[in-house]
Amino acid sequence: MDRFQLTSTYQPQGDQPTAIKQLVQGIKKGHKHQVLLGVTGSGKTFTMANVIAQVNRPTLVMAPNKTLAAQLYTEFKELFP
């Protein structure tokens, strides 16, 4: 049973499919730490949500401040109702 069901009308675009694939492969290979870099508005949160859905494991997502942590919480709550 999938614990993390991604709910979105959008599909990964641009560099997102490659990033998702590489991050998922890294996790499956046992890489404990990975970094996703992107400019503002590039879809990092959506990319992370897709990785979480594919890996289907509890995940720690870190944010540098409370404002961004709150934004991530809100977006993940919508993507994983």
DRENFIMAR-426063 format. One record per residue: z, y, x of N, C-alpha, C, O in turn. Coordinates in steps of 0.1 Angstrom, whole numbers, padded with zeros to 4 digits, always signed. Atoms other than C-alpha are relative to their C-alpha. Example, Ala and Ser with C-alpha at 12.3 -4.5 7.8 and 13.67 -1.06 7.14 Angstrom:
residues 2
+0000-0012+0009+0078-0045+0123+0000+0012+0009+0007+0012+0019+0000-0011-0009+0071-0011+0137+0008+0011-0008+0009+0022-0003
end
This chain:
residues 81
+0000-0012+0008+0000+0000+0000+0000+0012+0009+0008+0013+0018+0000-0012-0007-0009+0034+0013+0011+0010-0004+0012+0013-0016-0011-0009+0003+0021+0057+0016-0005+0014-0001+0001+0022-0008+0005-0014-0001+0001+0088+0023-0015+0000-0006-0024-0002+0001+0012-0001+0007-0027+0093-0002-0005+0015+0000+0002+0024-0007+0005-0014-0001-0047+0125+0006-0008+0003-0012-0016-0004-0017+0006-0005+0012-0057+0145-0024-0007+0013+0003+0000+0023+0005+0008-0012-0003-0085+0170-0018-0014-0002-0005-0020-0013-0005+0014+0000+0004-0119+0179-0032-0009+0003+0012-0021+0002+0011+0008-0004-0012-0130+0189+0003-0002-0013+0009+0006-0022+0009+0003+0010-0010-0145+0166+0030+0001+0007+0014-0003+0018+0015+0000-0006-0014-0141+0171+0068-0014+0005+0004-0024-0001+0000+0013-0007-0004-0168+0194+0082+0001+0004+0015+0011+0004+0021+0001-0005-0014-0180+0206+0116+0005-0010+0010+0001-0022+0011-0006+0008-0010-0159+0193+0144+0012-0009-0005+0017-0017+0002-0012+0007+0005-0132+0179+0121-0002-0016+0000+0007-0023+0004+0001+0015+0000-0147+0143+0117+0002-0006+0014+0009-0016+0016-0002+0005-0013-0148+0139+0155+0015+0001+0005+0020-0008+0011-0014-0001-0004-0113+0153+0160+0009-0010-0007+0018-0016-0001-0008+0010+0007-0099+0130+0133-0002-0013+0006+0008-0020+0008+0003+0013-0006-0116+0100+0148+0007-0002+0014+0013-0012+0016-0007+0001-0013-0103+0108+0183+0015+0000-0001+0021-0008+0007-0014+0000+0001-0068+0115+0172+0005-0013-0005+0015-0019-0001-0004+0013+0006-0066+0083+0151-0002-0011+0011+0007-0019+0013+0002+0010-0011-0080+0063+0181+0011+0001+0010+0016-0009+0015-0011-0002-0010-0054+0079+0204+0013-0006-0005+0020-0012+0003-0012+0006+0006-0026+0069+0180-0001-0015+0001+0009-0022+0005+0001+0015-0001-0039+0033+0178+0001-0005+0014+0005-0017+0016-0001+0005-0014-0041+0031+0216+0014+0002+0005+0017-0001+0017-0014-0002-0005-0004+0041+0218+0003+0013+0006+0014+0015+0012-0002-0013-0005-0008+0077+0229+0011+0007-0009+0009+0009-0021-0011-0005+0008+0026+0091+0218-0001+0015-0003+0004+0020-0013+0001-0015+0002+0017+0128+0222-0015+0004+0001-0022+0000+0010+0014-0005+0000-0016+0145+0213+0001+0015-0005+0010+0019-0011+0000-0014+0004-0026+0181+0208-0013+0003-0007-0024-0001-0003+0012-0005+0008-0050+0196+0182+0000+0015+0001+0008+0022-0004+0001-0014-0002-0062+0230+0192-0012+0005-0008-0022-0001-0010+0011-0006+0008-0083+0253+0170+0004+0015-0003+0016+0018-0004-0003-0014+0003-0086+0290+0161+0005+0000-0014+0004-0009-0022-0005-0002+0014-0071+0304+0129-0011-0003-0010-0022+0002-0008+0009+0002+0010-0088+0291+0099-0010-0011+0003-0020-0013-0005+0010+0010-0003-0106+0262+0116+0003-0014-0007-0005-0023-0005-0003+0013+0008-0089+0235+0094+0009-0010+0007+0008-0022+0005-0009+0008-0007-0062+0222+0117+0009-0008-0010+0011-0020-0008-0009+0007+0009-0039+0214+0088-0007-0011-0008-0002-0022-0010+0008+0010+0008-0066+0196+0068-0004-0012+0010-0004-0023+0005+0002+0010-0010-0075+0177+0100+0012-0009+0002+0011-0021+0002-0012+0007-0001-0039+0167+0105+0003-0009-0012+0007-0021-0011-0002+0007+0012-0037+0156+0069-0009-0013-0001-0004-0023-0005+0009+0012+0000-0067+0133+0073+0005-0010+0010+0004-0022+0007-0005+0009-0010-0052+0118+0104+0012-0008-0005+0013-0020-0004-0012+0006+0005-0019+0112+0087-0004-0011-0011+0002-0022-0012+0004+0010+0011-0037+0095+0057-0006-0012+0006-0004-0023+0001+0006+0011-0006-0057+0073+0080+0010-0009+0007+0009-0021+0007-0010+0008-0008-0028+0062+0102+0010-0006-0009+0015-0017-0007-0009+0005+0010-0005+0059+0072+0014-0003+0005+0020-0013+0002-0013+0001-0006+0027+0064+0091+0007+0013-0001+0001+0024-0001-0007-0013+0000+0055+0090+0090-0004+0007+0013-0006+0001+0023+0006-0009-0010+0044+0119+0112+0009+0012+0002+0013+0018-0008-0007-0012-0003+0062+0147+0130-0010+0011+0003-0018+0009+0013+0009-0011-0002+0042+0179+0128+0008+0012+0004+0017+0016-0004-0009-0011-0005+0057+0208+0149-0008+0013-0002-0020+0014+0000+0005-0014+0002+0052+0245+0142+0009+0009+0009+0021+0006+0011-0007-0008-0009+0062+0273+0166+0010+0010-0007+0018+0016+0000-0009-0009+0007+0081+0293+0139+0002-0004-0014-0006-0012-0020-0003+0003+0014+0096+0292+0104-0011+0003-0010-0014-0004-0019+0011-0004+0009+0067+0310+0088-0011-0010+0000-0016-0014-0011+0011+0010+0000+0041+0285+0100+0005-0013-0005-0002-0021-0011-0005+0013+0005+0064+0256+0092+0000+0000-0015-0003-0010-0021+0001-0001+0015+0067+0269+0056-0014-0001-0005-0016-0008-0015+0015+0001+0004+0029+0273+0054-0004-0015+0001-0011-0020-0008+0004+0014-0002+0024+0237+0067+0007-0008-0011+0000-0017-0017-0007+0007+0011+0050+0224+0042-0007+0002-0013-0010-0008-0020+0007-0003+0012+0032+0241+0013-0013-0007-0001-0017-0013-0011+0013+0006+0000-0002+0229+0023+0001-0016+0000-0007-0022-0008-0001+0014+0000+0009+0193+0030+0005-0005-0014+0001-0016-0019-0005+0004+0014+0028+0192-0004-0012+0000-0010-0012-0009-0018+0012+0000+0009-0006+0201-0021-0009-0012+0004-0015-0018-0005+0010+0011-0004-0026+0175+0000+0006-0014-0002-0001-0023-0004-0007+0012+0003+0000+0148-0005+0010+0001-0011+0022+0002-0009-0009-0003+0011+0014+0153-0040+0009-0012-0003+0017-0011-0013
end
